[in-house]
């Protein structure tokens, strides 16, 4: 069986209209009454026609970029790392009938442990008939990948069906070790509308982080492009993004333009700063790569500048004598968007994960002391 999107088909079957509708750029041989197994396989690049197997290969090569229910410009999940997921908050508020709602099907119970089902349900910070918002814990991937098995948000969302007829759909992504607001759509229509809103930048996302040193100017922007540098191993482990100066963009194959706003909210001498960031674009690892390029890597981000965070005894270094957790200090704090059905403006705010909350407490920083959106013109 092939799991394409949320439809299961078998080799030799015609590809359903539901799939074809989602891939309008593919000319389908089933229009001529053929089945996928009736033709010899050839690479998709050799023909506009495509078989079930070839379509599956395309989707597996870049699953979310080919899924119309997902924003292709958003950040993908990180490769697996070592830290386990943090405990999610208990008793999250939900709109609807509550956690006791029976799911549309109990099939998911054979695949998801009771503990994981409870964990993902406890991540819910909002729910109505069309959308679900989660406070994703750090360490939990959004989609499957190398070493992820079935413990990721996309798989665990089977436990978030509640009273709907199908599981929720992802409409954007967060890195594996990034926590915070993650939005899912409960219907195809909502997924289409939310995906378009993400793609057309009709949402506002604010991230919080601690970075090494103090970015100056305190309020600024980064417009370095990003290009992917290959990793090692068959699955490309260790892949990372390299910053490209704007003047070198046209001469750098594969480079994509990227734009980040940042605001320095508080600082600890010259050692570390609380920074808010708004990703104007949504490239892979954009915030992490941009802050590292400024010389102020995010605390706990070994991939983009771990050595630059150490306390070297000269007033520099975010670790502050080892008191700060070495987990990634990057959190999707808030998301503002129009409801896909009603048009009402919704604003979700996610509490900090445990390791970041401890850091904020140690530094005596308080959310009430900073604006919810430092990039809005108050005038």
C-alpha positions in Angstrom: 0.0 0.0 0.0 1.1 3.6 -0.7 0.1 6.3 1.8 -0.1 9.4 -0.5 -1.3 12.4 1.5 -4.2 10.9 3.5 -5.3 8.4 0.8 -4.2 4.7 0.7 -3.9 3.1 -2.7 -2.3 -0.2 -3.9 0.1 -0.8 -6.8 -1.9 -1.5 -10.0 -4.9 0.7 -8.9 -5.8 3.8 -10.8 -4.7 6.9 -8.9 -7.9 8.4 -7.4 -9.3 11.7 -8.5 -8.6 13.0 -5.0 -4.9 12.7 -5.6 -5.0 14.0 -9.2 -6.8 17.1 -8.0 -4.0 17.8 -5.6 -1.4 17.4 -8.3 -2.8 19.3 -11.3 0.6 19.7 -12.9 0.8 15.9 -13.6 -0.8 14.6 -16.8 -2.3 11.2 -15.7 -2.3 8.2 -17.9 -5.5 7.0 -16.1 -7.4 9.4 -18.3 -6.8 6.8 -21.0 -8.1 4.0 -18.9 -4.7 2.5 -18.0 -3.6 1.3 -14.6 -0.3 2.2 -13.0 1.0 -1.3 -13.5 0.2 -1.3 -17.3 3.3 0.8 -18.2 7.0 0.2 -17.7 8.4 2.5 -15.1 10.4 5.4 -16.2 11.7 8.4 -14.3 9.2 11.3 -13.8 11.7 13.6 -15.5 11.3 11.6 -18.8 7.5 12.0 -19.2 4.5 14.1 -18.1 2.8 10.8 -17.4 3.3 9.2 -14.1 2.6 5.9 -12.3 1.7 5.2 -8.7 5.2 4.2 -7.9 6.7 7.4 -9.6 4.2 9.6 -7.8 5.2 8.0 -4.5 8.9 8.6 -5.2 8.2 12.3 -5.9 6.3 12.7 -2.7 8.8 10.8 -0.6 11.6 12.9 -2.0 9.9 16.1 -0.7 6.6 15.1 1.0 5.5 18.5 2.3 6.5 20.5 -0.7 4.2 18.3 -2.8 1.3 18.4 -0.3 -1.1 21.2 -1.2 -2.2 21.3 2.5 1.2 22.4 3.6 3.1 25.6 3.3 6.2 24.7 1.1 8.1 27.8 2.3 8.1 26.9 6.0 10.8 25.4 8.1 11.0 21.5 8.0 11.7 19.4 11.1 15.3 19.0 12.2 17.1 15.7 11.9 16.8 13.7 15.1 18.8 14.9 18.1 19.3 13.6 21.6 17.0 15.5 23.9 13.6 13.9 24.7 10.4 15.9 24.4 9.7 18.2 27.3 6.5 17.5 29.3 3.6 19.5 27.8 1.4 21.7 30.0 -1.5 20.1 31.8 -5.2 20.9 31.3 -4.9 23.1 28.2 -8.1 25.1 27.5 -10.0 23.9 24.4 -13.1 25.1 22.7 -15.6 22.3 22.0 -16.7 19.2 23.9 -13.4 18.6 25.7 -10.9 15.8 25.8 -13.7 13.3 26.3 -15.0 13.6 22.8 -14.9 10.2 21.0 -12.6 10.1 17.9 -14.1 9.3 14.5 -12.3 6.0 14.6 -10.4 4.0 17.2 -7.9 2.7 14.7 -5.2 5.1 15.9 -5.2 3.3 19.3 -3.3 0.4 17.8 -0.5 2.7 16.6 -0.3 5.4 19.4 0.4 4.7 23.0 -2.0 6.0 25.6 0.8 8.1 27.0 1.5 9.7 23.6 -2.2 10.3 22.9 -2.5 12.1 26.3 0.7 14.1 25.6 -0.4 15.4 22.2 -3.9 16.2 23.5 -2.4 18.1 26.4 -0.5 20.2 23.8 -3.8 21.7 22.5 -4.2 25.4 23.3 -7.2 26.0 21.0 -9.7 23.9 19.1 -12.9 24.6 17.1 -14.6 22.9 14.1 -11.9 24.1 11.6 -8.5 24.6 13.4 -6.4 23.2 16.2 -3.5 25.1 17.7 -0.8 23.2 19.7 2.0 24.3 21.9 4.5 21.8 20.4 7.1 20.6 22.9 10.8 20.7 22.0 12.3 17.4 20.8 9.1 16.3 19.0 9.4 16.4 15.2 6.5 17.7 13.1 6.9 15.0 10.4 8.6 11.7 10.0 12.1 11.3 8.9 15.3 9.3 9.5 15.0 7.8 13.0 11.6 9.3 13.8 9.5 6.2 13.5 5.9 7.2 14.1 6.4 9.5 17.0 5.9 12.9 15.4 3.1 15.4 15.2 1.7 14.2 11.9 1.3 10.6 13.1 0.2 11.6 16.6 -2.5 13.9 15.2 -4.6 10.7 14.7 -5.3 11.2 18.4 -6.6 14.7 17.7 -9.5 13.7 15.5 -12.0 14.2 18.3 -15.5 14.6 16.6 -14.2 15.2 13.1 -14.2 12.7 10.2 -10.4 12.8 9.4 -7.2 13.7 11.2 -6.0 17.3 11.2 -3.6 18.5 8.5 -0.3 20.3 9.0 -0.2 23.8 7.4 3.3 24.8 8.5 6.2 23.4 10.3 8.6 24.0 13.2 12.1 22.5 13.7 12.3 19.4 15.9 13.9 21.2 18.8 11.8 24.4 18.4 8.8 24.7 20.7 5.7 26.8 20.4 2.5 27.5 18.4 1.8 25.0 15.7 -1.4 25.2 13.6 -3.3 22.3 12.1 -6.4 22.4 9.9 -9.4 20.0 10.7 -10.9 20.2 7.2 -9.6 20.3 3.6 -11.2 23.7 3.0 -9.5 25.1 6.2 -6.2 23.6 5.1 -6.4 25.3 1.7 -7.2 28.7 3.2 -4.5 28.5 5.9 -1.9 27.3 3.5 -2.6 30.2 1.2 -2.5 32.6 4.2 1.0 31.3 5.1 2.2 31.4 1.5 1.0 35.0 1.0 2.4 36.1 4.4 -1.0 37.0 5.8 0.0 35.7 9.2 2.2 37.1 11.9 4.7 34.8 13.7 6.8 36.0 16.6 9.6 33.9 18.0 11.5 34.3 21.3 15.1 33.3 21.8 18.2 33.9 23.9 21.2 34.6 21.9 24.9 34.9 22.8 26.0 38.5 23.1 23.9 41.6 22.3 22.8 42.3 18.7 23.2 45.9 17.6 21.4 47.9 16.5 18.8 46.7 19.0 16.1 46.8 16.3 17.2 45.5 12.9 16.7 43.2 10.0 18.7 40.5 8.3 18.4 40.0 4.5 21.1 37.4 3.9 20.0 34.6 1.5 20.4 31.0 2.4 21.7 28.0 0.5 21.7 24.4 1.6 25.1 22.7 2.4 25.0 18.9 2.1 25.3 16.7 5.1 26.8 13.3 5.5 25.4 9.8 5.3 22.6 8.4 3.0 20.0 10.6 4.7 22.0 13.8 4.6 22.5 14.0 8.3 24.2 17.2 9.4 22.6 19.3 6.6 22.7 23.0 7.3 22.0 26.4 5.7 24.8 28.8 4.7 24.2 32.5 4.7 24.8 34.3 1.3 25.4 38.1 1.1 22.6 39.8 -0.9 25.2 40.9 -3.6 26.2 37.3 -4.1 22.7 35.8 -4.5 22.5 35.8 -8.3 25.9 34.1 -8.5 25.1 31.4 -5.9 23.2 28.3 -7.3 20.3 27.2 -5.1 20.4 30.3 -2.9 17.0 31.6 -1.7 16.2 35.1 -0.5 15.5 35.3 3.3 14.4 38.2 5.5 14.2 38.3 9.3 13.3 41.2 11.7 14.7 41.1 15.2 14.3 43.2 18.3 16.6 43.0 21.4 14.3 43.1 24.4 16.6 42.6 27.4 20.3 41.8 27.9 22.6 40.4 30.6 25.6 42.7 30.3 27.3 41.8 27.1 26.8 38.1 27.6 23.4 37.3 26.3 20.1 38.8 25.1 16.4 38.1 25.0 15.5 38.6 21.3 12.2 38.6 19.5 12.2 37.6 15.8 9.7 37.8 13.0 10.4 35.6 9.9 9.2 37.6 6.9 10.1 34.6 4.8 10.1 31.0 6.0 13.3 29.3 4.9 14.8 26.2 6.4 16.5 27.1 9.7 16.2 30.8 8.8 16.2 32.3 12.3 19.0 30.1 13.5 21.2 30.8 10.5 20.5 34.5 10.4 21.3 35.1 14.1 24.5 33.0 13.8 25.5 35.1 10.8 25.2 38.2 12.9 27.6 36.7 15.4 24.9 36.0 18.0 23.9 32.3 17.8 20.9 31.1 19.6 21.7 29.5 22.9 21.8 25.7 22.7 22.1 25.7 18.9 25.2 23.5 18.4 24.6 23.3 14.6 24.9 27.1 14.1 27.5 28.2 16.6 27.8 26.2 19.8 31.3 27.3 20.4 30.3 31.0 20.2 28.1 30.6 23.2 30.7 29.6 25.8 31.7 31.8 28.7 35.3 32.7 27.9 35.9 34.8 31.0 36.0 38.1 29.1 32.4 39.2 29.6 31.2 37.2 26.6 29.2 34.0 26.5 25.6 33.0 27.1 26.2 29.9 29.3 26.8 32.1 32.4 28.9 29.5 34.2 26.9 26.5 33.1 23.6 27.7 34.7 21.7 27.8 31.5 20.3 24.7 29.8 22.1 23.6 26.7 18.8 22.8 24.9 17.8 25.1 22.0 16.3 28.3 23.3 14.0 29.1 20.4 10.2 29.3 20.9 7.4 30.1 18.5 5.7 32.5 21.0 2.7 33.7 19.1 0.7 33.4 15.8 -1.9 35.8 14.5 -4.1 35.0 11.5 -7.6 35.3 10.1 -9.9 32.4 10.8 -10.2 30.4 7.6 -14.0 30.3 7.7 -15.2 33.3 9.8 -12.5 35.8 8.9 -12.2 36.7 12.6 -8.7 37.5 13.8 -7.2 34.8 16.1 -4.2 35.3 18.2 -2.5 32.4 20.0 0.3 32.6 22.6 2.2 29.6 23.8 3.9 29.4 27.2 7.6 28.8 27.3 8.8 25.2 27.6 10.3 24.2 30.9 14.0 24.7 30.1 13.3 28.2 28.8 11.0 29.1 31.6 13.8 28.2 34.1 16.2 30.4 32.2 13.8 33.3 32.2 13.3 32.8 35.9 17.1 32.7 36.6 17.5 36.0 34.7 14.4 37.5 36.2 12.8 38.2 32.9 9.0 38.5 32.6 6.8 38.3 29.6 4.7 41.2 31.0 7.7 43.5 30.7 7.8 43.3 26.9 5.3 44.1 24.1 3.6 41.1 22.6 4.6 42.2 19.1 7.6 44.6 19.2 7.5 45.1 15.4 4.1 46.7 15.3 4.0 50.5 14.9 2.1 51.6 18.0 1.3 54.9 16.3 
